[in-house]
């Protein structure tokens, strides 16, 4: 733990005693997530629980955003609750064919675009608009989907999801060859069973894995994944920072510590210690790691030391953003978390997304200091 940062629940050297209850600590948590919870939680997270197509505000200078809404509304209308058997729906789920054959065209839609253009908002809106019971449509991140396979086994996962009308996959990324083969096979089985697919990503389906592993060696699997989707490009700038001031400057260790003690349900951790702890918790459990946390307070933020650590931090940032958990921090600002080399590498879009989301959460956290 950093010598310049107070331990969770302690008082900074030379400062006055801190009133309030001792804060929680993420580093003290090692959650276990049973398989039935993984399935039950495949719904839009709290931030996107109330979004709908009508609450999405397209940028008038970006016609692709309005076009995406139009196509997705039609997609949802086509998923009219017909039995989920192969070949019962046509292209993108519109219309139905009498022949029980699996159609040759794509069985899903793929939302491609930069971070902050509202792809997750649209994906969650599609889930809400699809006329099926919640138990017959699933929503999860790519990491959560692969972990479901690990928890249930491949065949059980296929059986569990095959009765669904729709599977929505957020943050679709392929970080290694094993994921490529696994997901290609899984989605192929689900398409055969008549499950419609929808996904978001910052990378075109034909470019998945590029810059991260020898994608050419798995070209057939990647092309197979691409064939399941019709791509909708969504252009635009990051709405989280559209017309807003610059990200707030980090606070002092003392300010962060005092705010943590004064905020019910806040956690307080030293940033390097938290990075070490994340290595001991599977990324699929990062959501459970934040259960009941009202705010995350971090002291001693500094650049992440390596790519593996950086990718774990990206997942945590996504889960905190999904759950609308503000992040109050001391040390370096969040736009200095990742090295220049990282921001130019194969995972650059993930890192920029994390910076964007953590900055938004840092703005949300300003009230913890202002209102205490």
C-alpha positions in Angstrom: 0.0 0.0 0.0 1.3 3.5 -0.8 3.1 5.1 2.0 1.5 8.5 1.1 -2.0 7.2 1.3 -4.0 6.3 4.4 -5.2 2.8 4.8 -8.9 2.2 4.5 -10.6 3.3 7.7 -7.6 5.2 9.0 -6.8 8.9 9.5 -4.2 10.6 7.3 -1.0 11.5 9.3 -1.3 14.9 10.9 -4.9 15.3 10.1 -7.9 15.7 12.5 -9.9 12.6 13.4 -12.5 11.6 10.9 -16.1 11.5 11.9 -18.5 8.9 10.6 -18.5 5.2 10.2 -15.5 3.3 8.8 -15.9 2.9 5.0 -16.0 -0.4 3.2 -13.1 -1.8 1.2 -13.2 -3.5 -2.2 -9.9 -5.2 -1.3 -11.6 -7.0 1.5 -14.1 -8.6 -0.9 -13.7 -11.9 -2.8 -17.2 -12.6 -4.1 -18.5 -15.9 -5.2 -21.1 -15.8 -7.9 -23.3 -19.0 -8.3 -24.3 -20.0 -11.8 -28.0 -19.3 -11.2 -27.2 -15.7 -10.4 -25.2 -15.4 -13.6 -28.2 -16.4 -15.6 -30.7 -14.3 -13.6 -28.6 -11.2 -13.9 -28.5 -11.3 -17.7 -30.6 -8.2 -18.0 -29.7 -4.5 -18.6 -27.7 -3.0 -15.7 -29.2 -0.3 -13.5 -27.9 2.6 -15.6 -29.8 1.2 -18.6 -32.9 -0.2 -16.9 -35.1 2.7 -17.8 -33.7 3.6 -21.2 -35.9 3.3 -24.3 -35.6 4.2 -28.0 -37.7 7.3 -27.1 -35.1 8.5 -24.6 -32.2 8.2 -27.1 -31.4 11.7 -28.4 -29.8 11.4 -31.9 -27.2 14.0 -32.8 -28.9 15.9 -35.7 -25.4 16.1 -37.4 -25.1 12.3 -37.4 -27.8 10.7 -39.5 -26.5 7.3 -38.7 -27.8 7.6 -35.2 -31.4 8.1 -36.3 -31.0 5.4 -38.9 -29.9 3.0 -36.1 -33.0 3.7 -34.1 -35.2 3.1 -37.1 -33.6 -0.2 -37.9 -33.6 -1.4 -34.3 -37.2 -0.5 -33.8 -38.1 -2.6 -36.8 -35.8 -5.4 -35.5 -37.6 -5.5 -32.2 -41.0 -5.4 -33.9 -40.0 -8.5 -35.9 -39.3 -10.5 -32.8 -42.9 -11.0 -32.1 -42.7 -13.9 -29.8 -42.8 -16.7 -32.4 -41.3 -20.0 -31.3 -37.5 -19.9 -31.2 -36.8 -22.6 -33.7 -34.3 -22.3 -36.6 -35.5 -20.8 -39.8 -38.8 -19.3 -38.4 -37.6 -15.8 -39.0 -36.1 -14.1 -42.0 -33.4 -11.5 -42.3 -32.8 -9.8 -38.9 -36.0 -11.4 -37.6 -38.4 -9.6 -40.0 -41.1 -11.8 -41.4 -41.2 -15.6 -41.2 -40.6 -18.4 -43.7 -42.6 -21.6 -43.9 -39.5 -23.7 -44.6 -37.8 -24.8 -41.4 -34.3 -24.0 -42.8 -31.7 -21.8 -41.2 -31.5 -18.7 -43.4 -28.3 -17.9 -45.2 -28.4 -14.2 -44.2 -27.3 -12.6 -40.9 -29.5 -13.4 -37.9 -28.4 -10.4 -35.9 -27.4 -6.7 -35.8 -24.0 -5.4 -34.9 -23.7 -1.8 -33.6 -20.3 -0.5 -34.5 -19.0 2.9 -33.4 -16.7 4.9 -31.1 -17.1 5.1 -27.4 -19.9 7.4 -26.1 -22.2 7.4 -29.1 -25.0 5.5 -27.2 -24.5 2.0 -28.4 -25.3 0.4 -25.0 -28.3 2.7 -24.7 -29.6 1.4 -28.0 -28.8 -2.2 -27.2 -30.7 -2.0 -23.9 -33.6 -0.3 -25.6 -33.8 -3.2 -28.1 -33.9 -5.6 -25.1 -36.7 -3.6 -23.5 -38.7 -3.3 -26.8 -38.5 -6.9 -27.8 -42.0 -8.5 -27.1 -40.9 -11.4 -25.0 -40.8 -12.2 -21.3 -37.6 -11.2 -19.6 -36.7 -14.9 -19.1 -36.7 -15.3 -22.9 -34.2 -12.5 -23.7 -30.7 -12.1 -22.3 -28.4 -9.1 -22.0 -24.8 -9.3 -20.9 -21.3 -8.2 -21.7 -18.9 -10.3 -23.7 -17.0 -11.1 -20.5 -20.2 -12.2 -18.7 -21.2 -14.5 -21.6 -17.8 -16.3 -21.7 -17.9 -16.7 -18.0 -21.4 -18.2 -18.2 -19.9 -20.9 -20.4 -17.2 -21.4 -17.9 -19.8 -21.8 -15.1 -22.4 -23.9 -16.8 -20.4 -25.7 -19.4 -20.8 -25.3 -23.2 -23.7 -27.6 -23.7 -25.7 -26.4 -20.8 -25.1 -22.8 -21.9 -26.4 -23.7 -25.4 -29.4 -25.4 -23.8 -30.1 -22.4 -21.5 -30.0 -19.8 -24.2 -31.5 -21.7 -27.0 -35.1 -21.0 -25.8 -34.4 -17.2 -25.9 -35.9 -14.9 -28.4 -32.9 -12.5 -28.2 -29.3 -12.4 -27.0 -27.7 -9.0 -26.5 -24.0 -8.9 -26.2 -22.4 -5.6 -25.0 -18.7 -4.7 -25.5 -18.1 -7.5 -28.0 -14.3 -8.1 -28.1 -12.0 -11.0 -28.9 -8.9 -10.8 -26.8 -7.5 -14.3 -27.4 -7.9 -17.2 -29.9 -9.7 -19.4 -27.3 -12.5 -16.8 -27.1 -12.7 -16.7 -30.9 -13.4 -20.4 -31.3 -15.7 -20.6 -28.2 -17.9 -17.7 -29.2 -18.0 -18.6 -32.9 -19.2 -22.0 -32.0 -21.7 -20.8 -29.4 -23.3 -18.2 -31.6 -23.5 -20.7 -34.5 -25.5 -23.1 -32.2 -27.8 -20.3 -31.0 -28.5 -19.1 -34.5 -29.4 -22.6 -35.5 -31.8 -22.7 -32.6 -33.5 -19.5 -33.9 -32.0 -17.0 -31.4 -31.7 -13.5 -32.7 -28.5 -11.7 -31.9 -27.5 -8.1 -31.2 -24.1 -6.8 -30.2 -22.1 -3.6 -29.7 -18.4 -3.1 -30.2 -15.9 -0.5 -31.1 -14.5 -2.9 -33.7 -16.0 -4.1 -36.9 -16.8 -7.8 -36.8 -14.3 -8.6 -39.5 -11.6 -6.8 -37.5 -12.1 -8.5 -34.1 -8.8 -9.6 -32.6 -6.8 -7.4 -34.9 -3.6 -6.2 -33.1 -4.1 -8.6 -30.2 -3.3 -12.0 -31.5 -2.6 -13.8 -34.8 -6.1 -13.2 -36.1 -5.1 -14.5 -39.5 -4.7 -18.0 -38.0 -8.4 -17.9 -36.9 -9.8 -16.1 -40.0 -12.4 -18.8 -40.6 -13.9 -18.4 -37.1 -13.8 -14.6 -37.3 -15.5 -14.6 -40.7 -18.1 -17.0 -39.2 -18.8 -14.6 -36.5 -19.1 -11.7 -38.9 -21.6 -13.7 -41.0 -24.1 -13.7 -38.1 -24.5 -10.0 -38.1 -25.6 -7.0 -40.2 -23.4 -4.1 -39.2 -24.9 -0.7 -38.3 -22.3 2.0 -38.1 -23.1 4.7 -35.5 -21.0 7.9 -35.9 -20.7 10.7 -33.5 -18.7 12.2 -30.6 -18.7 11.0 -27.0 -22.0 12.2 -25.5 -20.6 12.0 -22.0 -18.4 15.0 -22.7 -20.5 16.8 -25.2 -20.6 20.5 -24.1 -19.3 19.7 -20.6 -16.3 21.2 -18.9 -13.0 19.3 -18.5 -12.8 16.4 -16.1 -12.5 17.5 -12.5 -9.0 17.6 -11.0 -8.1 14.8 -8.5 -8.7 15.6 -4.8 -6.2 15.3 -2.0 -5.8 12.0 -0.1 -7.3 13.8 3.0 -10.4 15.0 1.0 -11.0 11.6 -0.4 -10.6 9.9 2.9 -12.9 12.3 4.7 -15.6 12.0 2.0 -15.4 8.2 2.3 -16.0 8.3 6.0 -18.9 10.8 5.6 -20.7 8.8 2.9 -22.8 5.8 3.8 -21.9 2.8 1.7 -18.7 4.2 0.4 -15.6 2.1 -0.1 -12.0 3.4 0.4 -9.0 1.7 -1.1 -5.4 2.6 -2.1 -5.3 2.4 -5.9 -2.2 0.2 -6.3 -3.6 -2.2 -3.7 -6.9 -2.4 -5.6 -5.1 -3.2 -8.8 -3.3 -6.1 -7.0 -6.6 -7.3 -5.6 -8.3 -7.3 -9.0 -5.8 -9.9 -10.2 -7.1 -12.3 -7.6 -10.8 -11.9 -8.6 -12.2 -13.1 -11.9 -13.4 -10.2 -14.0 -16.8 -11.8 -14.2 -17.2 -11.1 -10.5 -16.4 -7.4 -10.6 -20.1 -6.6 -10.6 -20.6 -8.6 -7.5 -17.5 -6.9 -6.0 -19.4 -3.6 -6.1 -22.6 -5.0 -4.6 -24.0 -2.4 -2.1 -21.3 0.1 -2.8 -22.6 3.7 -3.0 -19.4 5.3 -4.0 -15.8 4.2 -4.7 -13.1 6.3 -3.1 -9.5 5.8 -4.3 -6.2 7.3 -3.0 -2.9 7.4 -4.9 -4.2 6.9 -8.5 -1.2 6.3 -10.8 -0.5 4.9 -14.2 -1.3 1.2 -14.5 1.9 -0.9 -14.8 1.0 -3.4 -17.5 -1.6 -4.4 -20.1 -3.1 -7.2 -18.1 -3.7 -4.9 -15.2 -5.1 -2.3 -17.5 -7.6 -4.7 -19.0 -8.8 -5.7 -15.6 -9.3 -2.0 -14.7 -11.3 -1.5 -17.9 -13.8 -4.2 -16.8 -14.1 -2.7 -13.3 -14.7 0.8 -14.9 -17.5 -0.7 -17.1 -19.2 -2.4 -14.1 -19.0 0.8 -12.0 -20.4 2.8 -14.9 -23.2 0.3 -15.5 -24.2 0.6 -11.8 -23.8 4.4 -11.6 -21.3 4.3 -8.8 -19.4 7.6 -8.5 -15.6 7.4 -8.2 -13.7 10.0 -6.1 -9.9 9.8 -6.4 -6.6 11.4 -5.5 -3.4 11.2 -7.4 -3.3 11.5 -11.2 -6.3 12.3 -13.3 -7.9 9.4 -15.1 -6.7 10.5 -18.6 -3.2 9.6 -17.4 -4.0 6.0 -16.4 -2.7 4.4 -19.6 0.6 4.8 -21.3 1.0 6.3 -24.7 2.0 2.8 -26.0 -1.2 1.3 -24.6 -3.3 4.1 -26.2 -1.8 3.3 -29.6 -2.1 -0.5 -29.3 -4.7 -3.1 -30.1 -6.8 -2.3 -27.0 -6.8 1.5 -27.4 -10.5 1.7 -27.9 -11.1 -0.1 -24.6 -8.8 2.3 -22.8 -10.4 5.4 -24.2 -13.8 4.0 -23.2 -12.6 3.5 -19.7 -11.2 7.0 -19.5 -14.5 8.4 -20.8 -16.5 6.4 -18.3 -14.3 7.0 -15.3 -14.3 10.8 -16.1 -18.1 10.8 -16.1 -18.1 9.0 -12.7 -15.5 11.4 -11.3 -17.9 14.3 -12.2 -20.7 12.4 -10.4 -18.4 12.1 -7.3 -17.8 15.8 -7.0 -21.0 16.1 -4.8 -19.4 13.8 -2.2 -16.9 16.5 -1.4 -19.1 19.5 -2.1 -22.0 18.3 0.0 -20.3 16.7 3.0 
